Amino acid sequence: MNFNTLGTIIANNKRCDSDSIRYEMNRIKEMLSTYVVPGEIVGLALPRTEYILITVMALLECQIPFLAIDLNLPETRVKLMLKNAGVKKIVTTKGVSEELLAEYECLYIESEKKQGIAAADYSENELAYIIHTSGSTGQPKAVEVTKEGLACFLNAMPEKIPFIPGKAMACLSNYTFDIFFLEAVLALSKGLTVVIANEEEQSNPKRIIDLIERYDIKLLQMTPSKMKLIWLYDKELVCLNQAEAVMLGGEAFPKELLEFLKKKKNLKIYNLYGPTETTVWSAVSDLTQKEIIDIGEPLSYVKFYLLGEDLKPVSAGETGEIYIGGKGVAKGYRNNTEQTVQHFVKLPLEPGKTIYRTGDMACYDQDGFLVFMGRKDNQVKLRGHRIELEEIDANLMKLEDIKLSVTCFDQENQELIAFYISEEPIENSILQQHLKKFLPGHMIPGSYYRTKSFNYTDSGKVDRRSMLALAETLTTLECAEKVTESESTIGDKIFCDSVADRIIQIIKTNIKEKGREVTCKDNLSDLGVNSLSYIDIIVQFEDAFDIIIGDDKLYLTAFSNIGELKEYIDNLLAEKKQAVGVS
């Protein structure tokens, strides 16, 4: 895979032109071809600088398959992914989690130039990269994406959406999330300017708004959830007044968000659909003038099948399961034959061809486009991340006191809720801290309910839908402790109430149960706060105390209780005092 055209990269207020990008790519390629043997899979562990994109491009040109590593994940999960992929060498930079990577051979991109050998010429069915998705067995599944599939995607996507050289596109995704290949690799290879958000800018809605306006971003790709977070900060979405296209995908597209975006006459609005197993995105729908939210037309190398339980096409108006064929279909799940056989199937319709069974249910609308109708299994989408609910259950039950657990997804409030059976109640903070050892933040439930039994369907399966209704009759473990008061003065801004009182006041005005007593031991999710209302509360904290809440605190599960939240805000206020010289 060769990239003859290169655009510009902006990262951390530093601009890299195409010549410097090509120079650095070639330097890294020399290092890679010296130390990496043909067919070897390498790990990639880099901070969010221009080098995440430069190094990915170099790996693709060298045709070296790689596994991108998110070092913010629990150590046990990172090591499991590295072992599953068979990684022995890691491409990194000095100072990146040296303790975690101590047992691997590290190739530092700062290394001096060495005499290289020609990059190996791999066959078309060799891997481009490995990427992990949530697994129903309690362990993540490693998807093997081919070089051919990625090349087809990079060539076909611009047929649906214009990528005009010189335009600026924001890169907001982690490089461990496959949509990175659209907003970074594809954009750069088409001559666009790729603006890479750093760790602070990446998920903080205020910083994203600033990035869009500062660099005159014309193209944006994100999940609907992230767009809704930006909407909370920027009520009129003024930051999009000069943008030209927004590409939203990875989860259901809310109708109210579409209607608001339509008010921006300068915008083209695209809905993107496609599982990781069929290489990034498989279909695009231009919703700018549409009333029905469909998933659009497949890319040129993709073929859709809508089938019933008998694996035959469903009749018009009927709901069926989406199967996807074409050159974008991955090889399978690495070292997981059982799951590969289950999801990568052969159909009588296409003898000799492998088709991916998505588990997504859909039906055709009157115009012949597919409309997503939900999942067939217990997989859900939260902020663009695929989550197998059984993986959460399996890790909860590693806690000795829990006999059984079942996790549900509240679609309306975009919240994960866990139910468990145990001899004694367990504090939410204990459950969350336990899960943080094994799971990333987006997979940790915000609410936990102890129950004596679960609800089951007639077929004997746990009825997760009715379990959600059961939550209204249960209570989470409550611990009452009065908030202690503390005075706070910042410069000439004096708060009449204590910091704690102001925090409590803001929280009480944002929960459904008005008049409820709130204490420092309360967990926000126990008070009915969901991921979206949490961001709204965070915005109010920032305004009230004139502070910026860190990106790592924008998850509902960031604080075990309000006491931890108050301590965090106290520290920010103390730093602010020190910065302005206030004693």
N, C-alpha and C positions, 0 to 999 in steps of 0.2 A: 504494500500500500504506500503510495507516494503522494505527497501534497505539493503540487507544483505552484499553487497560489497560496500566499499567506497574507493575513491582514495584520492588525495591530493588537497588542495586549496592553491593558492598563490594570495595574495591581498595586495597591498601597501607594497611590498617587505617583506611580512610576510608569512611564510609557516605554514600551519596547516595540521598535519598528520591525518590519519583516526581515530586514538584513540581520539584525541582532538575534531575532528568533531563530533564523536558519543557522546562524553561527553556533548558537548554544545547542540546537538540536543535533548538529553534526558532531559537536564535541561530546555530547552525551552518547550518541550512537557509537562513537569510537570506543568509549569505555564499555558500553554494553556488549559490543561484538567481541571484545577482548576477554571478558569474564563470564559471559553467559553462553552455555552450550546449546545447540539446536534442540528445540522441543522443550526446554526447561521453562517452568513457570516461575516468575519472580514476584515478590511482594513489592508494593509501592507505598511508602509511608512518608508523606511530605506535608508541610504546613501550607496554608492557602496563600501562596505567592504565585508569580508568573510561572514558576517552575513546575507546578502541578500540570499545567497544560503543555508546556514545552516538553516535559519528560514523557507524558502520555503520547504526544505526537511522535517523539523519537522511538518509543517502544513499538508503535504501530508501523512506522517505516522500517524498523528492524525486523518486524514480524515476530516479535517476542510476546507471548501471552503473559498477562499479568493479573494480579489480584490487588485491587486498591484497598487500603486498610484505613479505617476510621479509628484513630487512636483514642477517641473519646468513648469508645465502647468499653464495656467491662473487659478486663484482662483475660478472663476465662473464655469469653466469646471470641476475642481476637485470636487467641492461641488455637482454639478449635477450628476457626476458619483457615488459619495458616497450615495446620496439620492436615485438614481435609483436602486442601489444594496441593499438598506436597511441596510447599515452598521451603527452599533451603537458603535462598539469597534474597536480600531486601534492598531495593534502591531507595535511598533516603538521604537526609542531610544531617550534618553533625549537630548533636544536641537534641535530637528527636527521640524521646523515650528510650534512652540507651539501656536501661535496666530490662525493659520488656524485650528488646531485640538482641540481648546479649548472646543468646544461643544461636543466632543466625549470622551468616556471612553478610556484612553490610557493604553495599557499594555506594559510596558517597558521591553525589553529583559535583561536589567541589574538587574531586580528585584531579590531579594533574593529568594532562594529555599523555596517552601512551600509544605505542604503535598498535594499530588495530588490524583486524582481519575482516574480510568481506562478510556482511550479514548473511546468515543462512537463508536459502531460498526454500521456504516452507510451502507445502502443497495447499490447495484452496480449502481443504477441510480442516486445517489447523486452527487452533483457538486464537481469538483476538484478546479475550479477557475472561475472567471468572468473576461473577458477581453473586452475592448471597441474598436470598430472600428468606422470609420466615418459614419455618417448617412445622407441620402438625404433629411431628413425633417428639417435639421438644428441642430439636436441633435445627439450625438454619440449613437450607438447601443451597448448594453451590451450582449455579447455572453456567454451563459452558457455551459461551457465545462465539460463533465462528467469525473468522476474518471476512469470509464471503458475505455473511449476513450483515456485518457492519458496513462493508463497502456498498452493498445494495441500499442500505438505509441512507448513507451519506449522499448517494447519487439521486435517490428518489424523493427525498423530503423537499428539496427546493422546487420540485414540480408542483407541489401543493401550496407552499408558502414562499414568497419572494425573499431571498437573502441577498440584499443589494450591497456590493462592495462600498466600504467607507462608512456605512451605518454602524451605530453602536448598539451592542447587545450585552445585557447584564448576565453575568455568570453567578448565580445565587446558590446552585446545588452543590452538595458534597460530591467529590469525584468518585465516591463509592456508590452513588445513585446514578443509574444509567442515563437519565435525561441530561446529565453532564455532557454527553457526546453531542447533543444538539446545540446547546448554548455555548459550547467551548470548541470542540473539535470541528464540527460542521461549520460554525460561524467563522472561525479563523481560516479554515480552508477555502471559504468563499470570499475572502477579502474583507470581512467585517472587522471592526474594532471590538475585541472582547474585553469587557470590564469585569475583572475578577473581584468579587466582594471578599474582604478579609473576614476573619473569624467574628469580629465585632459587627461588621456590616451585614453578614450573611443572613442572620435570622432576626435581628432587631428591626421591627417595622420602621421606626424613626430613621435609622441609618439607611435602610433600603430606600426610603423616600428621598433622603438627601443624595444618595448615590444616583438615583434616576434623574434628579434635577441637575446635579453638578456636571454629569457627563452627557447630558442630553440623550438619554437612552431612548432608542426608537423601537427596539424589540425586547420583549420580556417573556420568559417562560417560567411557570411556577404552578403549584397546586392551587385549586380554588380556595383551600383553607388559608394558604399564605396570602392570597389576594384579599381575603376577608379580614385578615389581621391588619394589612395595610389600610384597608377601608375603615377600620376602627380608629386609626390614628388620623387619617386624612378623610374626613367625612364626605367631601365632594370629589375625592380622588383627583385633586388638582395636579398631583404629580404626573398624571397621565395625559395632561392637556397637549403635550408635544409628542407623545408616543404615537407609533403607527400600528403596532400589532401586539396583542397579548395572546399567548398560547397557554392554555390551562388544561391540565390533565392529571392523571394519577388517582382520581377519585371522582365521585359524582359532581356534576356542575350544577350548583343551586340556581333555581329559576330567578330568585330575587337579585342575585349577583349579575346574571345575564342582562336583566332588564335595566339595571343601573348602568352597566358598562355600555349599553346601547345608546345612552344619552351622550356619550363621547363620540361625536360624529367623525372625529379624526382617526378612530380606532377600527382595525379589523380584529374580530374576536374569533379565535379558533379553539375548538374542543379537540384534544388529542387522546387517542386510545391505543393501548397496546401493553401486553404483559412483558416482563423482562425476558421471558423464554422465547419471544419472537423478535428480539432486538429493538430495544428502546420503544418506539411508537410504530403501530401498524396501520393506523387510519387517522384521517384528519377531517373535521367538519368545520366549514366556515359558517358560524352562527350569527354573523353580523346582521343578517336580514331574516333570520329564522325565528319561528315561535316555538317549535318543538326542538328539544335538545337531543340530537342524535349523535352517533359516533362517527358518522360520515362515510367517506369512501376509503377503501383500502389503498395502500401505496401500490405502485405499479408491479412490484414483485410479490405481492401478498394476495392470498385468496381466502375469503371467508366462507364458512359452512355453518348453517344454523340447523342443528340436528335434534331429534327427539331421543328418547331412551333406546329406541331400536336402531339408532345410528342412521336413520333415514331423514331426509329433509322434511321440515315441518311445513304444514299448509299455511297459506296467507292468513295473517292475524293471530297465529298460534305462537306461543312462547317456546323457544328452544335454547339449547346450549351452543355457545360460539366455539367453533373449532377453527384454528388458523393454520394454513399451509403456506408454502413458498420458501424462498431461499433464506428468509430471516429466522426460520425455526432453529433453535439451538440444538447442540448435539445431545443434550440431556443434562442430568444432575450428576456431578462428579462423585464417584464412589457411592452411588445410591441407586442401584439397579431397580429396586422395588418401586421407588417413586418415579423413575424414568419410564418404566414399563406402564405405569398407571396413567401418566400424563402425556407421553409422547407415543402416539398410537398409529396403527396402520388401518386405513379405511378401505372398504370394498370400492368406494367411489374413486379412489386414487391409488391403484395398485403400485406397490413399490415405494410410495412416498410416505414420509413421516409427517403427521399432523399433530399440532399441539392442542390438547383439550384444556380450555381455559377455566371452566367452572363458572364463567359469566353467563347469565341468562339474558336473552334479548328477544325482541320481536321486530318485524318490519313495520314501519309507518306507511302512510298512504303514498309517500313519494319513493318508497323502496329503500329507505335508509334504516339501519339498525338502531333501535332505542334500547339502552341498557335497562334491565329490569331487576338487577340484584344478583347475588351470589347463590350458587347451588349448595355450597358447603359453608363452613364456618370461618372462611377468610373474610376479612374486612379491610377497608382502606381508611387510614387515618393520617391526615396531613401528607398524603401521597405515598405513605409507606404501606406495603402489604403486610398484614398481620394475621397469622394463624392463631386463633384463640386457644387452640389446644397447646401451643408452645408456652403460653403464659400459665396455663393450668399445670403443665408438667413441671415447670420451675417452682410454682407455688407449693406443689406437693413434695418438693425436696425439703421443705420445712417440716420437721418431725411431728409437730403438733397438729398439722393439717391432715385429715384423713381423705377428704375429697374436696375438689374445687371446680368451679365452672365460671368462665369469664364471658361476659356479654358486652355487646356494643350498642350504646344508645345513639342511634343515627341522628336524632333530632339535635341533641346537645353535643355530638361528636365527643363522646366520653366512653372510656372503658370502665366497666364495673365488674368486680369479682365477688363471687359468693363462695363461702367455704364452710365445711363441717369440721368442728373440733370440740374437744372436751371443754375448753375454756375460751372465752373471748381473747382476741389478740389485737393489740394496738395497731392502728394503721401504720404508724411510723415504723414498727418492727417489720411489717409485711413489705413495705416499700423498700426499706434498707436491704432486706433479704433479696428482693427481685433485682435491685441495682447491681448486685454481684454478677448477674447472669444476662440481663436484658438491657437494651438501649432505652433511653428515656421515653421515647414515644410508645413503648410497649408496656409501660408500667401503669396499671389502673389507678384512677384517682379516688375511687370509692370501693370499700370492702364491707360486705355484710355477712355476718355469721348466721347460719340457718340450720335447722334440724334435718331438712331433707330438700331434695331438688324436685322440680316438676319434669315429667317425662311425657313424650308423645305416645301414641298408640303403638308405634313401632319400637318403643323402648329407648329412644334417643332423648337426651336432655333437651327440654323445650326452652331454649334460650330466650325466646320472645316473651313467654309468660313469666320467666324468671325476672325480667325487667320490671314487670308489673308487681311482682312480689316485693321488690325493693321498697315500694311505698308503704308496706306494712312492717318493715324491719327498721332497726336503727343501728347505726355504726357505734363502735365503742366510744363512749364519751368520758372525758376526764375533766373535771371542773377545777379551775384554778384562776383566781382573780389576776388581772393584768396589773403589774406594778407600774406606777407612774414615773416618768422621768422628764425633766425639762430640757428644751433644746432651743438654742439661739444660733442662727446662721447670719453673720453679718448684721445688717439692719433689719432682717426679716425675723420677727419674733412670733412664734406660734402660741396663741392663747392657751391651747390645750397641749397636753404632753404628746410626744410622738406616738406613744401607744394609743392614747385616746383618739388621735386623728386617724390612725390606721383602722381602729375599730369602727370609727364613724363611717369611713369610706366603705368598709366591708359590709356593714349593716345596711347601707343604702343600696347595695348591689346584690343582696340575696333575696330569694323569693319569700322566705318566711319572715315577714316584718315583725319587729318587736322581739325577736329571739335574742337571748343573752349570748354574747360572744366572748370567749376567753382565750388566753394565750395558748392553751393546750388544744384548741379546736383546729381541725384540719379543714382547709378551704373546701375540699370536695365534699366533706361531711355537711357543709353548710349549703350545698346545692350549687356551688360554683363549678362551671364547666370550663373547657379550654378557651372558649371565646370570651366568656364573661371575665375570666381570669385576666386576659390581656386588657380588657376594658378597665379593670381594677388597677393593673400595673400602670396604665396611662394616667390614671387619676393620682396614683402615688407620685409619679414623676412630676406632674404639674404641681401637686401640693407641696412637695419638698424640694423642687428644683434639682432633681437628680436624674441620672440615667441608669436604669436597671440593666444589669449585664445580660448578654445573650443567653448564657447558660441558665438564667433564672426565668426564662419565658415559658417554661413548661409548668403545667399545673402541679406536677409532682416535685418541683424544685425545692419546696420547703415542707418539712414534715408537719409543721404546725405554725400558727401565727406568731408564736414566740420566736421561732427561727427567723421568720420574715422580719420581725421588728429588729432583731439583732443585726440582720444584714443591712437594713436601712440606717440603723444607728452608726454602723461602720462607714457607710457612704457619707453620712452627714459629718462624721468626725474627719474623714479625708477631705471633705469640702472646706471645713474650717481651717484645717492645716494648710490647704492650698492657697487660701486667701489671707493667711496670716492672722486668723482670728484666734485668740486664746480663750 
